[in-house]
């Protein structure tokens, strides 16, 4: 026997993808990855590899077959394949497998790899392939051989009769629709006369052209002249079980094409593409046998083996012939798996004897798996669900008579019987004989015999509230129940693809845990537990993927019944059947439901749509994500073909996929998108609206505001008046934070106007992977009040970076999930705070609103960075007055079956006092994606309407702002002698200052930039602009270092004195490289601390040691030219050396302070006017980009 202990088998299935679909697929349909494989150098390669793969010339000197010049001779196909323990060759004994044709059963034929709101339905999510070693053949020896001689290649590298273990059969259709067997498998064959031990070998699977898909460790041995069976994953629609396998693995093969390699080590080496047959001498990490089938990029010989199917495998002939040519050695045949033990003929399986007579409760047992799994049983029951269509191919039965609600075991079970289900009806009494099995952790019977004994029986649905524990739910598995209590729609994202709806038992929606509590906090953990205890999926009784079966109308959903998140659910009196698969508990109908038979639906949905709320105020402020609104069409861009688009059911492109523009592909698609956005924005009717995800037209050779102007034109045309205008882009647009999408402001000129010259985009490197904030000061026309709005679009959560940008979601679980790039988003939030602080000081108002898409739930650090700085998260403040998800709460986004707010409006302390109302208008995220313009003509039932619903995937906000005490002042009544009129409430007036009572100081200020590297601090310094001090008085500025050391700043030419308005504008510059860390700049007058400003100095990775600059020597980079590669004079511990101060390159020096860690004095130079300083600094930063 051939030992197979210690071998591992790497596997991975690449299922056929559905036709490419339109629109931004945020988590719905993500295609599988196919990374480049690891092309490692090959040692000991022969002519077939050298010439066929790498193009080396063939040697003309004769060489022994299987031998490289200068290397040792090898036996048979490869010295790296199985070697006999003794010297010499081996006798070959060949036994032929017994092919057979077996009955099949269909299963879902496509499984789409995706992530998002529901990754657990009707497909196995495949991890994107990683580079993996495929074949060893060593480059060092090959290069020497190629340069020294040319080789004569043998016609074959193995004896056809075989002298070692080979892969004899590969089947990947297990459990697919029409499959012969329930599981994928790989069969090995030992043609020799002695047992072959395979301890330490591995069987590895690769997709047709991508990386490794996983591995399985083998154990045991392959008998002489016998077989060895590796049972792999089962599909979703079981059929014939395999013979007893020698080893099992949980990974999956493709049903059509792929590559399988057998190695005699635990981790096989890399493979080239093309023909890999030949000797692999050298190291022990070597190939034993290899099969590429279908469209495989790697194979033995002239080409790959034929493609396989759900009904066929790739098999060698009866003699196991092996000529190192997959194309000729393998042929398609009926699967005929054989293991090392006795194998019954699958056409006439030998059973274990007479079936045991048992009840359904005995089959189910009281645990989470059947105690009778694998046993042949006979049981009886009444048919409660019939699933003859839609792919489930079976029925449910339940014990007749009243159901005991206190029973410890379920009295219902699913019966898989594709050949019998067509003749059954609800209420039939049946006797079922078959084998008990666990399929996707749910108990079922695979029926051999179904006998109908009567009809017209009834099983009353058991009234029950949905249990919160898994154990209690297990007792209801496959039973007919009547759900009690309230249920609300909490997820409708997968309705468009799988016909399923996420429900929440109770009145509360399921809320993203980090919307409620900080990641990992008790609050977040509690919310995650609540979600798990209250969620259940309403299913359609089928395994249909409606993106492929687009001629079937979607269940539940029409334009008149939109299945909106928050809608109340009413169940049919006929009840629901409890099911479990793909890691979810499900409420199944009693027969499959589509749009063609809505009368059989087991649930209906109430109305949940709401109009925009009245929020009061003198004006309103809004934010709206316009879902990649591009007027540059895919069809207009050279190289953006239909192949680069998502297409509808007719193959017509709808939206771009792999093109620079991210929106509509054709003009009619843009018209549909624009109609929805225009209706929504006009109905929102805010006086100022911050927009996200609108085209930056400058990336397409047009003025930057082209798309923005077209949207405003469309808004006005629909309004029938010039209601809207847009804020033009500022003159200076930084290169940081640039993207093909941007932010923008539109406003209504009848009520507000932008303050001239106040439009500004933050220039900060932390926004290199996001969209830079856009700030604008507006003036309310009625009262002349001015306020600042800043629109934002932080880095998205998708993907993963390094350090604090690593995506923790897979390991942290829902209570700790923050997505990728959380560190960058947090730094972006800190930069935004500093930006807004500077604008307040410069523009003279403390009324600031931060709006937009922050890609952060309310308790994640980007959001809490804003609230810690004194901003109020207005939407979250409204929600926290209620329980999470309770009626009255509103959130901006739906993802993964839970709601939360990535978007919002944050108000400064002064601005929050003016807010009269907040509305999160739930017209987008709460609506099914099927209504989106990007899903137009995806289904035979057309679901597009040119209204506001699903204009985007984020819900907009609307905030009321009142600048006066009353929105409508109350007239003062004429006084009566006996009455004193009540005064109209008004804010406390600020007392007018008198000579004896000076006005109180209100210092404010900003540091620009607030975060920079040590080298940038040395090269350019930082600007400090402060206001609100006593005029014409000296100030003291102190820099507090990261370790708490206080370093006084030396002033030059009286620059420490405030101007006549009480303002101070200085530039602080060190002369030597400062240590990294958090600094504080303190400004005092008359000995009292009046203002503290934060400064963050980060490490300079390129730091190189060098001498300190001499007094009077201009600092490197001080003139705005190239910055130095590293700072001068850096200590090993990051401190500063003692030295002299050079102020702004002018040669003005001052003596440094003697401190314990040798810190020099810092120079400060008066800048002539804060505005001039900002302009000069902005001009310098632009020059350095």
Secondary structure by P-SEA (a helix, b strand, c coil): ccccccbbbbbbbbccccccccccccccbbbbbbcccccccccccccccccccccccccccccccccccccccccccccccccccccbbbbbbbbbcccbbbbbbbcccbbbbbbcccccccccccccccccccbbbbaaaaaaaaacccccccccccccccccccccccccccccccccccccbbbbbbcccbbbbbccbbbbbbcccccccbbbbbcbbbccccbbbbbccccccccccccccccccccccccccbbbbbbcccccccccccccccccccccccccbbbbccccccccccccccccccccccccccccccccccccccccccbbbbccccccccccccccccccccccccccccccccccccccccbbbbbccccccccccccccccccccccccccccbbbbbccccccccccccccccbbbbbbcccbbbbbccbbbbcccccccccccccccccaaaaaaaccbbbbcccccccccccccccccbbbbbcccccccccccccccccaaaaaaaaaaaacccccccccccccccccccccccccccccccccbbbbbcccbbbbbcccccccccccccccccccccccccccccccccccccccccccccccccccccccccccccccccccccccccccccccccccccccaaaaaaaaaaaaaaaaaacccbbbbcccccccccccccaaaaaaaaaaaaaaacccccccccccccccccccccccccccccccccccccccbbbbbcccccccccbbbbbbbcccccccbbbbbbccccccccccccccccccccccccccccaaaaaaaaaaaaaaaaaaaaaaacccbbbbbcccccccccaaaaaaaaacccaaaaaaaacccccccccccccccccbbbbccbbbbcaaaaaacccccccccccccccccccccccccccccccccccccccbbbbbbbbbcccccccccccccccccccccccccccccccccccccccccccccccccccaaaaacbbbbbbbccccccbbbbbbbbcccbbbbbbbbccccccccccbbbbbbbbbcccccccbbbbbbbccccccbbbbbbbbbcccbbbbbccccccccccccccccccccccccccccccbbbbbcccccbbbbbbbccccccbbbbbbcccaaaaaaaaaaaaaaac
